[in-house]
């Protein structure tokens, strides 16, 4: 059995340390109050048993709480007093500097919690360590200075989660839709260098990757770009190539048939499109931003954004090449084609590509083939999104943050250039458990927690107020989000709904399960689950009216927080079957991962919750290897088009570098109860010698996960 030390590192449980600690307190107590050696041994054994019953690695503080409880249960109150006093004194010493141990454990790569906090960041790399070290300082400043104490305490207790406190000390926002069209058509500035409108498709792609890298280094969340903004440059290259071919023909001294000239132009154009797309894919995969990871970028593929039929056909050429290259994958260090995490791809389903007789159905077939092998693209239904977003279809920011429709001064809907200010997530199961199952008390506590979240969100908003455009010129001065003057505050972008701010939520299933005794898929419990969603929406609408800030509720993509929330619930309320007996809680409104349900029923059920998750959400179905059953993949895709706004198919894409096994790497339980990844062919357990790709919360992770998320991945049932 392992424990988590205060600095986040793991250690083997050692019962002798408990016996020694009790012994020290025992020797300072009055002789008549002292425990016998046998009693001390029994207390230590009982604590060990309680830790094993947690089915996870307990923290040092939790173990000390158990020790106190057991000493008092033996009636040794003087010993308990001495033990508590010693513990308090040691805590005061530790508080003299709250970051040293954390930072040192990061440098030595033995901080298990931070190592597995982000499944796309390699904690052994210097740039990642530097980012984490800066993050520890930021979190320390945030806890001690920047946030009210009740918000800090609620965050640490897992009542809420104040996201990205490791960046809160700086004036940084969450995610955005990059206005790539403006930056390419009107020029931009990167690192003090003027970048003018490109004169070819390949140059446009190269500039786009530089913009992506710059944006990623000036925010902490995801960003999205649209391929439609690159499509006009295909025609620019076509005309440029034609002039070149015509010069060559003229130099030959004899004319060629026009059809042959056109074919030569198109062949060279396709070569340039291939090179341009390859630039985007390889640059994004290989770039390391200042936070030590590849840019968290989403590429949007929507034929409906093209301005005319010629541009739509050119956009289709780009989309086809993107899907072909993603299907192929990228080579790992051993030269084997594997699945990359980024860029994330979103493919829009529309009348032009959803039916077998649609002109671009071949793209949907290619998308299905890519999904079956590489987990992407994800799918947005133009039809369903337009029903929910005032007739608009547009990308999400990063993996799921969704803007609300907004019109500029010309009365036109605008989405690109807008952003999200930040997220605070509400732990719904904690509200239910705190109510003890009393419905009146539940809604009262809900109001209190919503008020807590509102104040925390306003802290995020107020942290951005007064930020000068100089803080991130690429964002605020040179077109990614705005073109403000130097020295101009960004405040006007924070109001009126131009930007959003998100009330996240997690664990709807567990919340409903505790209050009703049933899953929220049960028809008798579903109305209560929907009422919870509507209640959060009502709160966001009220806050928006009071402040003109664009509040929305957001299906939080829990990664490490799913484990944190679960541990906090167990600590506060114990193990409750079906509610707190896992090392994870369920993402947003999702059906529990262990619940048997078919793919179509799951998508249909979750669609009603997705419609109420106005700030963003994504649904998924878990599928086996579908590479030889593309008809089934296409059937799911068509169902998505007719029934839900945004969904994805989860499969597996693994490789063992020791034996070249390319099937599913398995999760097994070690002797000490820890979950480990194991190659079923050769038994390899070295994570550095395997490539594992799993979708965990909307995007693909490739650097492994904490024990809570690993358990969740292991327990997923197939929906198809």
C-alpha positions as CSV (number, residue, x, y, z in Angstrom):
1,X,0.0,0.0,0.0
2,X,1.3,3.5,-0.9
3,X,0.7,6.8,0.8
4,X,0.9,10.4,-0.6
5,X,3.4,12.5,1.4
6,X,2.8,16.2,1.9
7,X,5.1,17.2,-1.0
8,X,3.0,15.0,-3.3
9,X,5.5,12.1,-3.6
10,X,4.6,8.5,-3.0
11,X,6.0,6.3,-0.3
12,X,5.3,2.8,1.0
13,X,3.0,2.6,4.0
14,X,5.2,1.9,7.1
15,X,3.3,1.0,10.3
16,X,6.4,1.4,12.4
17,X,6.3,5.2,11.8
18,X,2.7,5.3,13.3
19,X,3.9,3.2,16.3
20,X,6.8,5.6,16.8
21,X,4.7,8.7,16.6
22,X,2.2,7.4,19.1
23,X,5.1,6.3,21.3
24,X,6.6,9.8,21.4
25,X,3.2,11.3,22.5
26,X,2.7,8.5,24.9
27,X,5.9,9.1,26.8
28,X,5.1,12.7,27.4
29,X,1.6,12.0,28.9
30,X,0.9,11.4,32.5
31,X,2.0,7.9,33.5
32,X,-1.6,6.9,34.6
33,X,-2.8,8.0,31.1
34,X,-0.3,6.1,29.0
35,X,-1.1,3.4,26.6
36,X,0.4,-0.1,26.8
37,X,2.6,-1.4,23.9
38,X,-0.2,-3.7,22.9
39,X,-2.7,-0.9,22.7
40,X,-0.4,1.2,20.6
41,X,0.1,-1.8,18.3
42,X,-3.7,-2.3,18.0
43,X,-4.2,1.4,17.2
44,X,-1.6,1.3,14.4
45,X,-3.1,-1.9,13.0
46,X,-6.6,-0.4,13.0
47,X,-5.2,2.7,11.2
48,X,-3.6,0.4,8.6
49,X,-6.8,-1.4,8.1
50,X,-8.8,1.8,7.6
51,X,-6.3,3.0,5.0
52,X,-6.6,-0.3,3.1
53,X,-10.4,0.1,3.1
54,X,-10.0,3.4,1.3
55,X,-9.0,1.6,-1.9
56,X,-6.6,4.4,-2.8
57,X,-3.4,6.0,-1.5
58,X,-4.3,8.0,1.6
59,X,-2.5,11.3,2.4
60,X,-0.4,11.9,5.5
61,X,-3.0,14.3,7.0
62,X,-5.7,11.6,6.6
63,X,-3.5,9.0,8.4
64,X,-2.9,11.4,11.3
65,X,-6.6,12.1,11.6
66,X,-7.2,8.3,11.9
67,X,-4.5,8.1,14.5
68,X,-6.1,10.8,16.6
69,X,-9.5,9.1,16.3
70,X,-8.2,5.7,17.4
71,X,-6.2,7.1,20.4
72,X,-9.4,8.8,21.7
73,X,-11.4,5.7,21.0
74,X,-9.1,4.0,23.5
75,X,-9.9,6.7,26.1
76,X,-6.3,8.0,26.2
77,X,-7.3,11.7,26.0
78,X,-4.0,13.0,27.4
79,X,-2.0,11.1,24.8
80,X,-4.3,12.4,22.1
81,X,-3.8,15.9,23.4
82,X,0.0,15.5,23.3
83,X,-0.2,14.0,19.8
84,X,-2.4,16.9,18.5
85,X,0.0,19.5,20.0
86,X,3.0,17.9,18.4
87,X,1.2,17.7,15.1
88,X,0.2,21.4,15.3
89,X,3.7,22.5,16.2
90,X,5.1,20.7,13.2
91,X,2.5,22.2,10.9
92,X,3.5,25.7,12.0
93,X,7.1,25.0,11.0
94,X,6.0,23.7,7.6
95,X,3.9,26.8,7.0
96,X,6.9,29.0,7.3
97,X,7.6,28.1,3.7
98,X,4.8,26.4,1.8
99,X,6.5,25.8,-1.6
100,X,10.1,24.5,-1.0
101,X,9.2,20.8,-0.6
102,X,6.8,20.9,-3.5
103,X,9.4,22.5,-5.8
104,X,12.2,20.1,-4.7
105,X,10.0,17.1,-5.3
106,X,9.2,18.4,-8.7
107,X,12.9,18.7,-9.7
108,X,13.5,15.2,-8.5
109,X,10.5,13.9,-10.4
110,X,8.9,12.2,-7.4
111,X,5.8,14.3,-7.0
112,X,3.2,11.7,-8.1
113,X,0.2,14.1,-8.0
114,X,1.9,16.7,-10.2
115,X,3.5,14.2,-12.4
116,X,0.1,12.9,-13.4
117,X,-1.8,16.2,-13.3
118,X,-1.7,16.7,-17.0
119,X,-1.6,13.7,-19.3
120,X,0.0,15.7,-22.1
121,X,2.9,17.1,-20.1
122,X,6.1,15.1,-19.5
123,X,7.3,16.1,-16.0
124,X,10.9,15.0,-16.6
125,X,11.4,17.8,-19.2
126,X,13.1,21.0,-18.0
127,X,10.5,23.3,-19.6
128,X,7.7,21.4,-17.9
129,X,9.5,21.4,-14.5
130,X,10.0,25.2,-14.9
131,X,6.3,25.7,-15.6
132,X,5.3,23.5,-12.7
133,X,7.8,25.3,-10.4
134,X,6.3,28.7,-11.4
135,X,2.9,27.2,-10.9
136,X,3.7,26.2,-7.3
137,X,4.7,29.8,-6.6
138,X,1.6,31.1,-8.3
139,X,-0.6,28.7,-6.3
140,X,1.1,29.8,-3.0
141,X,0.5,33.5,-3.8
142,X,-3.1,32.7,-4.8
143,X,-3.8,30.9,-1.6
144,X,-2.1,33.4,0.8
145,X,-2.8,36.7,-0.9
146,X,-5.1,36.8,-4.0
147,X,-8.2,34.8,-2.9
148,X,-10.5,35.1,0.1
149,X,-9.9,32.5,2.7
150,X,-13.3,30.8,2.4
151,X,-12.8,30.2,-1.3
152,X,-9.3,28.8,-0.6
153,X,-10.7,26.5,2.0
154,X,-13.6,25.4,-0.2
155,X,-11.1,24.6,-3.0
156,X,-8.8,22.6,-0.7
157,X,-11.8,20.7,0.7
158,X,-12.9,19.8,-2.8
159,X,-16.2,21.7,-2.4
160,X,-15.3,23.7,-5.5
161,X,-12.3,23.7,-7.8
162,X,-10.7,27.0,-8.6
163,X,-9.1,26.0,-11.9
164,X,-5.6,26.9,-13.0
165,X,-4.5,28.7,-9.8
166,X,-1.0,27.9,-11.1
167,X,-1.5,30.7,-13.6
168,X,-3.8,33.0,-11.5
169,X,-1.0,35.3,-10.3
170,X,-0.6,36.5,-13.8
171,X,-3.3,38.3,-15.9
172,X,-4.0,35.4,-18.1
173,X,-7.3,34.0,-19.5
174,X,-8.5,30.5,-20.3
175,X,-9.2,29.8,-24.0
176,X,-10.3,31.4,-27.3
177,X,-11.2,31.2,-31.0
178,X,-8.2,32.7,-32.8
179,X,-9.3,35.2,-35.5
180,X,-6.9,33.6,-37.9
181,X,-8.8,35.2,-40.9
182,X,-8.0,38.7,-39.7
183,X,-4.4,38.0,-38.9
184,X,-3.7,36.4,-42.3
185,X,-5.7,38.8,-44.4
186,X,-4.6,42.0,-42.6
187,X,-1.2,41.0,-41.3
188,X,0.0,40.6,-37.7
189,X,3.1,41.1,-35.6
190,X,5.1,38.2,-34.0
191,X,7.9,39.0,-31.6
192,X,8.2,42.5,-33.0
193,X,8.3,41.4,-36.6
194,X,5.7,42.5,-39.1
195,X,4.1,39.5,-40.8
196,X,2.2,40.6,-44.0
197,X,-0.5,38.8,-45.9
198,X,1.0,35.5,-47.2
199,X,1.3,34.9,-50.9
200,X,0.9,31.2,-50.9
201,X,-1.0,28.4,-49.0
202,X,2.2,26.9,-47.6
203,X,3.3,30.3,-46.2
204,X,-0.1,30.8,-44.7
205,X,0.2,27.4,-42.9
206,X,3.7,28.3,-41.6
207,X,2.4,31.6,-40.3
208,X,-0.6,29.9,-38.7
209,X,1.7,27.6,-36.7
210,X,3.7,30.6,-35.4
211,X,0.5,32.3,-34.4
212,X,-0.6,29.1,-32.6
213,X,2.7,28.9,-30.7
214,X,2.5,32.6,-29.6
215,X,-1.1,32.3,-28.5
216,X,-0.4,29.2,-26.5
217,X,2.4,30.9,-24.7
218,X,0.2,33.8,-23.6
219,X,-2.8,31.9,-22.1
220,X,-3.3,28.7,-20.2
221,X,-6.2,27.0,-22.0
222,X,-7.0,25.7,-25.5
223,X,-7.4,27.6,-28.7
224,X,-9.2,26.8,-32.0
225,X,-8.5,27.8,-35.6
226,X,-10.6,27.2,-38.7
227,X,-9.3,25.6,-41.9
228,X,-11.8,27.9,-43.7
229,X,-9.4,30.8,-42.9
230,X,-6.6,29.0,-44.8
231,X,-8.8,28.1,-47.8
232,X,-8.6,31.4,-49.7
233,X,-4.8,30.9,-50.0
234,X,-5.3,27.8,-52.0
235,X,-6.5,29.9,-54.9
236,X,-3.6,32.3,-54.3
237,X,-1.2,29.4,-54.7
238,X,-3.2,28.1,-57.7
239,X,-2.8,31.4,-59.5
240,X,0.9,31.6,-58.5
241,X,1.6,28.0,-59.7
242,X,-0.3,28.7,-63.0
243,X,2.0,31.7,-63.7
244,X,5.0,29.5,-63.1
245,X,3.8,26.7,-65.3
246,X,2.9,29.1,-68.1
247,X,6.4,30.6,-67.9
248,X,7.8,27.0,-68.2
249,X,5.6,26.2,-71.2
250,X,6.6,29.4,-72.9
251,X,10.3,28.6,-72.3
252,X,9.8,25.2,-74.0
253,X,8.8,27.0,-77.2
254,X,5.7,24.9,-77.9
255,X,2.2,25.2,-76.5
256,X,0.5,22.5,-74.4
257,X,-3.2,21.7,-74.3
258,X,-5.0,23.8,-71.7
259,X,-6.3,20.6,-70.0
260,X,-2.8,19.4,-69.5
261,X,-1.6,22.8,-68.1
262,X,-4.5,22.8,-65.7
263,X,-3.7,19.2,-64.6
264,X,0.0,20.2,-64.0
265,X,-1.2,23.2,-61.9
266,X,-3.5,21.1,-59.8
267,X,-0.9,18.4,-59.2
268,X,1.6,20.9,-58.0
269,X,-1.1,22.5,-55.9
270,X,-1.9,19.2,-54.2
271,X,1.8,18.8,-53.4
272,X,1.7,22.3,-51.8
273,X,-1.4,21.5,-49.8
274,X,0.3,18.3,-48.6
275,X,3.4,20.3,-47.5
276,X,1.3,23.0,-45.8
277,X,-0.9,20.5,-43.8
278,X,2.2,18.6,-42.9
279,X,3.7,21.8,-41.5
280,X,0.7,22.3,-39.3
281,X,0.7,18.7,-38.0
282,X,4.4,18.4,-37.4
283,X,4.9,21.9,-36.0
284,X,2.0,21.5,-33.6
285,X,3.3,18.1,-32.4
286,X,6.9,19.2,-32.1
287,X,6.5,22.7,-30.7
288,X,7.0,23.2,-27.0
289,X,5.4,26.3,-25.7
290,X,6.5,28.1,-22.5
291,X,4.4,25.8,-20.4
292,X,6.3,22.7,-21.6
293,X,3.7,21.1,-23.8
294,X,2.5,21.1,-27.4
295,X,0.0,23.8,-28.1
296,X,-3.5,22.7,-27.0
297,X,-5.0,23.5,-30.4
298,X,-8.2,22.4,-32.1
299,X,-8.6,22.5,-35.9
300,X,-12.2,23.2,-37.1
301,X,-13.3,21.6,-40.4
302,X,-16.6,23.2,-41.6
303,X,-17.5,23.3,-45.3
304,X,-20.3,25.7,-44.5
305,X,-17.8,28.5,-43.6
306,X,-16.6,28.7,-47.2
307,X,-17.7,32.0,-48.9
308,X,-18.4,30.4,-52.4
309,X,-18.3,27.1,-54.2
310,X,-14.8,27.4,-55.4
311,X,-13.5,28.1,-51.9
312,X,-15.6,25.2,-50.6
313,X,-14.0,22.8,-53.0
314,X,-10.5,24.1,-52.0
315,X,-11.5,23.8,-48.3
316,X,-12.5,20.2,-49.1
317,X,-9.0,19.6,-50.5
318,X,-7.4,20.8,-47.2
319,X,-9.8,18.8,-45.0
320,X,-9.1,15.6,-47.1
321,X,-5.3,16.1,-46.6
322,X,-5.7,16.8,-42.9
323,X,-7.7,13.6,-42.4
324,X,-5.2,11.5,-44.5
325,X,-2.2,12.7,-42.6
326,X,-3.9,12.2,-39.3
327,X,-4.9,8.7,-40.2
328,X,-1.3,8.0,-40.9
329,X,-0.3,9.4,-37.6
330,X,3.2,10.5,-36.6
331,X,6.4,8.5,-36.0
332,X,7.6,8.0,-32.5
333,X,11.3,7.8,-31.5
334,X,11.4,4.2,-32.7
335,X,10.1,5.2,-36.1
336,X,6.6,3.6,-35.6
337,X,3.4,5.5,-36.6
338,X,1.5,6.4,-33.5
339,X,-1.5,8.5,-32.5
340,X,-0.6,12.1,-31.6
341,X,-2.6,14.1,-29.0
342,X,-2.8,17.3,-31.0
343,X,-4.0,19.0,-33.0
344,X,-7.5,18.0,-31.9
345,X,-9.8,17.8,-35.0
346,X,-13.5,18.7,-35.2
347,X,-15.5,17.7,-38.3
348,X,-18.9,19.4,-38.9
349,X,-21.6,17.2,-40.2
350,X,-23.9,19.0,-42.7
351,X,-26.2,18.3,-45.6
352,X,-23.2,18.5,-48.0
353,X,-21.4,15.5,-46.4
354,X,-23.8,13.4,-44.3
355,X,-25.8,11.5,-46.9
356,X,-24.3,8.9,-49.3
357,X,-25.3,11.0,-52.3
358,X,-24.0,14.2,-50.7
359,X,-21.1,15.8,-52.8
360,X,-18.6,15.6,-49.9
361,X,-19.7,12.3,-48.4
362,X,-16.3,10.9,-49.3
363,X,-14.8,13.2,-46.6
364,X,-17.2,11.8,-44.0
365,X,-16.1,8.3,-44.9
366,X,-12.5,9.3,-44.5
367,X,-13.3,10.9,-41.2
368,X,-14.9,7.7,-40.0
369,X,-11.8,5.7,-41.0
370,X,-9.6,8.2,-39.2
371,X,-11.8,8.1,-36.0
372,X,-11.6,4.3,-35.9
373,X,-7.8,4.4,-36.0
374,X,-6.7,7.7,-34.4
375,X,-9.7,8.7,-32.1
376,X,-10.3,11.9,-34.1
377,X,-12.1,13.8,-35.5
378,X,-14.9,14.7,-33.1
379,X,-18.2,15.6,-34.6
380,X,-20.4,18.7,-34.5
381,X,-23.9,18.5,-36.0
382,X,-24.6,21.7,-37.9
383,X,-28.3,20.9,-37.7
384,X,-28.4,20.5,-33.9
385,X,-26.0,23.4,-33.2
386,X,-28.0,25.8,-35.2
387,X,-31.1,24.8,-33.2
388,X,-29.3,25.7,-30.0
389,X,-27.2,28.6,-31.0
390,X,-29.5,31.0,-32.8
391,X,-28.9,29.5,-36.3
392,X,-25.1,29.5,-35.9
393,X,-22.5,26.8,-36.2
394,X,-19.0,27.5,-34.9
395,X,-16.1,25.8,-33.1
396,X,-15.6,25.2,-29.4
397,X,-12.6,26.8,-27.7
398,X,-10.1,24.1,-26.9
399,X,-11.9,20.8,-26.1
400,X,-15.4,22.0,-25.2
401,X,-15.7,25.7,-24.0
402,X,-18.6,27.1,-25.9
403,X,-19.4,30.8,-26.6
404,X,-22.8,32.2,-26.5
405,X,-24.1,34.0,-29.6
406,X,-23.1,37.6,-29.7
407,X,-23.5,40.4,-32.3
408,X,-21.0,43.2,-33.0
409,X,-21.8,46.8,-33.6
410,X,-22.8,46.0,-37.2
411,X,-25.4,43.6,-35.9
412,X,-23.5,40.6,-37.2
413,X,-22.8,37.4,-35.3
414,X,-19.2,37.2,-34.3
415,X,-17.3,34.2,-32.8
416,X,-13.7,34.4,-33.8
417,X,-11.5,36.7,-31.6
418,X,-13.6,35.9,-28.5
419,X,-12.4,34.1,-25.4
420,X,-13.2,32.6,-22.0
421,X,-12.1,34.3,-18.8
422,X,-11.8,31.2,-16.6
423,X,-13.6,28.4,-14.8
424,X,-14.7,27.5,-11.3
425,X,-16.3,24.0,-10.9
426,X,-18.9,23.0,-8.4
427,X,-18.8,19.5,-6.8
428,X,-22.4,18.4,-7.1
429,X,-22.1,15.2,-5.0
430,X,-20.8,17.3,-2.1
431,X,-24.0,19.3,-2.1
432,X,-26.0,16.1,-2.0
433,X,-24.0,14.5,0.7
434,X,-23.9,17.7,2.8
435,X,-27.7,17.7,2.7
436,X,-28.0,14.2,4.1
437,X,-30.6,13.5,1.5
438,X,-33.0,16.2,2.7
439,X,-34.3,17.9,-0.5
440,X,-35.1,21.2,1.1
441,X,-31.6,21.3,2.6
442,X,-30.2,20.3,-0.7
443,X,-31.5,23.4,-2.5
444,X,-30.5,25.7,0.4
445,X,-26.9,24.4,0.3
446,X,-27.0,24.6,-3.5
447,X,-27.7,28.4,-3.2
448,X,-24.8,28.8,-0.8
449,X,-22.4,26.9,-3.1
450,X,-23.6,28.9,-6.1
451,X,-22.9,32.1,-4.3
452,X,-19.4,30.8,-3.4
453,X,-18.8,30.0,-7.1
454,X,-20.1,33.4,-8.2
455,X,-17.6,35.2,-5.8
456,X,-14.8,32.9,-7.0
457,X,-15.6,33.6,-10.7
458,X,-15.7,37.3,-10.0
459,X,-12.2,36.9,-8.6
460,X,-11.2,35.6,-11.9
461,X,-12.9,38.4,-13.7
462,X,-11.5,41.1,-11.5
463,X,-8.0,39.6,-11.9
464,X,-8.3,40.3,-15.7
465,X,-9.7,43.8,-15.2
466,X,-7.2,46.5,-15.8
467,X,-4.9,44.2,-17.8
468,X,-3.1,46.2,-20.5
469,X,-2.9,45.0,-24.1
470,X,0.9,45.1,-23.7
471,X,0.7,41.9,-21.5
472,X,0.1,39.8,-24.6
473,X,0.4,41.8,-27.8
474,X,-0.4,38.8,-30.0
475,X,-3.7,38.5,-28.3
476,X,-4.8,42.0,-27.7
477,X,-2.9,44.2,-30.2
478,X,-2.3,42.0,-33.2
479,X,-5.5,40.3,-34.0
480,X,-5.8,36.9,-32.2
481,X,-8.5,38.4,-29.9
482,X,-8.5,42.1,-30.6
483,X,-6.6,45.0,-32.1
484,X,-6.4,47.4,-29.1
485,X,-3.9,50.2,-28.9
486,X,-0.7,49.8,-26.9
487,X,-1.3,50.6,-23.2
488,X,-5.1,50.1,-23.6
489,X,-6.9,48.0,-21.0
490,X,-8.8,45.0,-22.2
491,X,-11.7,45.8,-19.9
492,X,-14.3,46.4,-22.7
493,X,-13.8,42.8,-23.9
494,X,-14.8,41.5,-20.5
495,X,-18.3,42.8,-20.6
496,X,-21.4,42.6,-22.7
497,X,-21.1,38.9,-23.5
498,X,-18.1,39.4,-25.8
499,X,-16.1,37.0,-23.6
500,X,-17.6,34.2,-21.4
501,X,-16.8,33.0,-17.9
502,X,-17.7,29.4,-16.9
503,X,-19.5,27.8,-13.9
504,X,-18.3,24.2,-14.2
505,X,-20.0,21.3,-12.7
506,X,-19.1,17.7,-12.0
507,X,-20.7,14.5,-10.7
508,X,-24.3,14.9,-11.7
509,X,-24.7,11.1,-11.7
510,X,-23.4,10.7,-8.1
511,X,-25.4,13.7,-6.9
512,X,-28.7,12.2,-8.3
513,X,-27.8,8.7,-7.1
514,X,-27.4,9.8,-3.5
515,X,-30.6,12.0,-3.5
516,X,-32.9,9.5,-5.3
517,X,-31.1,6.1,-4.9
518,X,-31.2,5.8,-8.7
519,X,-29.0,6.7,-11.8
520,X,-30.1,9.8,-13.6
521,X,-30.9,7.6,-16.5
522,X,-33.8,6.2,-14.6
523,X,-37.0,8.0,-15.9
524,X,-38.1,8.7,-12.3
525,X,-34.8,10.4,-11.5
526,X,-34.1,12.2,-14.8
527,X,-36.4,15.2,-14.0
528,X,-34.4,15.9,-10.8
529,X,-31.2,15.8,-12.8
530,X,-32.6,18.2,-15.4
531,X,-33.8,20.5,-12.6
532,X,-30.2,20.7,-11.3
533,X,-29.1,21.8,-14.7
534,X,-31.9,24.4,-15.0
535,X,-31.1,25.7,-11.6
536,X,-27.5,26.4,-12.6
537,X,-28.6,28.0,-15.8
538,X,-31.0,30.3,-13.9
539,X,-28.2,31.4,-11.6
540,X,-25.9,32.2,-14.6
541,X,-28.7,34.1,-16.3
542,X,-29.3,36.1,-13.1
543,X,-25.6,36.9,-12.8
544,X,-25.4,37.9,-16.4
545,X,-28.3,40.4,-16.0
546,X,-26.7,41.8,-12.9
547,X,-23.2,42.3,-14.3
548,X,-23.5,42.0,-18.2
549,X,-20.7,39.4,-18.0
550,X,-21.2,36.3,-20.2
551,X,-21.8,33.5,-17.6
552,X,-22.5,30.0,-18.8
553,X,-22.6,26.5,-17.3
554,X,-19.8,24.3,-18.5
555,X,-19.4,20.5,-18.4
556,X,-16.0,20.5,-16.8
557,X,-13.4,18.2,-18.4
558,X,-12.1,16.8,-15.2
559,X,-8.7,15.2,-15.4
560,X,-6.7,15.2,-12.2
561,X,-9.7,16.9,-10.4
562,X,-11.8,13.8,-10.8
563,X,-9.4,12.0,-8.4
564,X,-9.2,15.1,-6.0
565,X,-12.9,15.4,-5.7
566,X,-13.3,11.7,-5.0
567,X,-10.7,11.7,-2.3
568,X,-12.2,14.8,-0.7
569,X,-15.7,13.2,-0.7
570,X,-14.3,10.0,0.9
571,X,-12.5,12.0,3.5
572,X,-15.6,14.1,4.4
573,X,-18.3,11.5,4.1
574,X,-16.7,8.0,4.1
575,X,-17.3,5.2,1.6
576,X,-20.9,5.2,0.3
577,X,-21.7,2.4,-2.2
578,X,-22.5,3.8,-5.6
579,X,-21.6,7.3,-4.6
580,X,-18.1,7.6,-3.1
581,X,-16.7,4.1,-3.5
582,X,-14.6,5.0,-6.6
583,X,-11.4,6.9,-6.9
584,X,-13.1,9.2,-9.4
585,X,-16.4,11.0,-9.9
586,X,-18.2,11.3,-13.2
587,X,-17.5,14.0,-15.7
588,X,-20.3,16.6,-16.0
589,X,-23.7,15.0,-16.9
590,X,-22.3,11.8,-18.4
591,X,-23.8,8.4,-17.9
592,X,-21.6,6.6,-15.4
593,X,-18.8,4.7,-17.1
594,X,-19.8,1.4,-15.6
595,X,-23.5,1.6,-16.7
596,X,-24.6,-0.7,-19.4
597,X,-26.2,1.4,-22.2
598,X,-26.1,1.2,-26.0
599,X,-24.4,4.0,-28.0
600,X,-27.6,5.4,-29.5
601,X,-29.5,5.5,-26.2
602,X,-26.5,7.2,-24.5
603,X,-26.3,9.9,-27.1
604,X,-30.0,10.5,-27.1
605,X,-30.2,10.7,-23.3
606,X,-27.2,13.0,-23.0
607,X,-28.4,15.3,-25.7
608,X,-31.0,16.9,-23.4
609,X,-28.3,17.7,-20.8
610,X,-25.9,19.0,-23.5
611,X,-28.5,21.5,-24.6
612,X,-28.6,22.9,-21.0
613,X,-24.8,23.0,-20.7
614,X,-24.6,26.3,-22.5
615,X,-21.0,27.0,-21.7
616,X,-19.8,23.8,-23.4
617,X,-20.0,20.0,-23.2
618,X,-19.2,16.9,-25.1
619,X,-20.6,13.4,-25.1
620,X,-18.9,10.2,-26.2
621,X,-19.5,6.5,-26.8
622,X,-16.9,3.9,-25.9
623,X,-16.3,1.5,-28.8
624,X,-13.9,-1.5,-29.5
625,X,-11.6,-1.6,-32.5
626,X,-13.8,-0.4,-35.4
627,X,-11.3,-0.3,-38.2
628,X,-13.0,-3.3,-39.9
629,X,-16.5,-2.1,-39.2
630,X,-16.7,1.4,-40.7
631,X,-20.4,1.0,-41.5
632,X,-21.1,0.9,-37.8
633,X,-18.9,4.0,-37.3
634,X,-20.8,5.8,-40.0
635,X,-24.1,4.7,-38.5
636,X,-23.1,6.4,-35.2
637,X,-22.0,9.5,-37.1
638,X,-25.3,9.8,-38.8
639,X,-27.1,9.4,-35.5
640,X,-25.0,12.2,-34.0
641,X,-26.0,14.5,-36.9
642,X,-29.7,13.9,-36.2
643,X,-29.7,13.8,-32.4
644,X,-26.8,15.6,-30.5
645,X,-24.7,18.8,-31.0
646,X,-21.2,17.5,-30.2
647,X,-19.9,14.0,-29.7
648,X,-17.0,11.7,-30.2
649,X,-16.1,8.0,-30.4
650,X,-13.6,6.6,-27.9
651,X,-11.4,3.7,-29.0
652,X,-7.8,2.7,-28.2
653,X,-4.6,3.3,-30.0
654,X,-1.5,1.8,-28.3
655,X,2.0,0.5,-29.1
656,X,4.6,-1.3,-27.0
657,X,8.1,-0.3,-27.9
658,X,9.6,-3.5,-26.4
659,X,7.8,-6.1,-28.4
660,X,6.0,-4.0,-31.2
661,X,2.6,-5.0,-29.9
662,X,0.0,-2.6,-31.4
663,X,-3.1,-3.8,-29.6
664,X,-4.7,-2.5,-26.4
665,X,-2.2,-1.9,-23.5
666,X,-4.0,-3.2,-20.3
667,X,-4.4,-1.8,-16.8
668,X,-3.7,-4.3,-14.0
669,X,-3.6,-4.0,-10.3
670,X,-0.2,-4.4,-8.7
671,X,0.5,-6.2,-5.4
672,X,0.3,-3.0,-3.4
673,X,-3.1,-2.1,-5.0
674,X,-1.7,0.4,-7.5
675,X,-3.0,0.4,-11.0
676,X,-0.3,0.0,-13.7
677,X,-0.2,-0.2,-17.5
678,X,1.0,-3.6,-18.8
679,X,1.6,-4.9,-22.3
680,X,-0.4,-8.2,-22.5
681,X,2.1,-9.6,-25.0
682,X,5.5,-9.1,-23.3
683,X,4.5,-7.9,-19.8
684,X,6.3,-4.5,-20.3
685,X,5.4,-2.1,-17.4
686,X,7.8,0.7,-18.3
687,X,5.6,3.6,-19.3
688,X,8.5,5.3,-21.0
689,X,8.6,2.3,-23.4
690,X,5.0,2.3,-24.5
691,X,2.7,4.7,-26.4
692,X,-0.8,4.8,-24.9
693,X,-3.5,7.2,-26.2
694,X,-6.8,7.5,-24.4
695,X,-9.5,10.2,-24.5
696,X,-10.1,11.2,-20.9
697,X,-12.1,14.4,-20.9
698,X,-12.7,15.6,-24.4
699,X,-9.1,15.5,-25.6
700,X,-6.5,12.7,-26.1
701,X,-4.0,12.1,-23.3
702,X,-0.6,10.4,-24.0
703,X,1.5,10.9,-20.8
704,X,-0.6,8.7,-18.4
705,X,-2.9,9.6,-15.6
706,X,-3.4,9.6,-11.8
707,X,-4.9,6.6,-10.1
708,X,-8.4,8.0,-10.1
709,X,-8.5,8.6,-13.8
710,X,-6.7,5.3,-14.5
711,X,-9.4,3.4,-12.5
712,X,-12.1,5.3,-14.5
713,X,-10.5,4.2,-17.8
714,X,-10.2,0.6,-16.6
715,X,-13.9,0.4,-15.7
716,X,-15.4,1.8,-18.9
717,X,-17.9,-0.4,-20.6
718,X,-18.4,-0.6,-24.3
719,X,-21.5,1.1,-25.8
720,X,-21.2,-0.6,-29.2
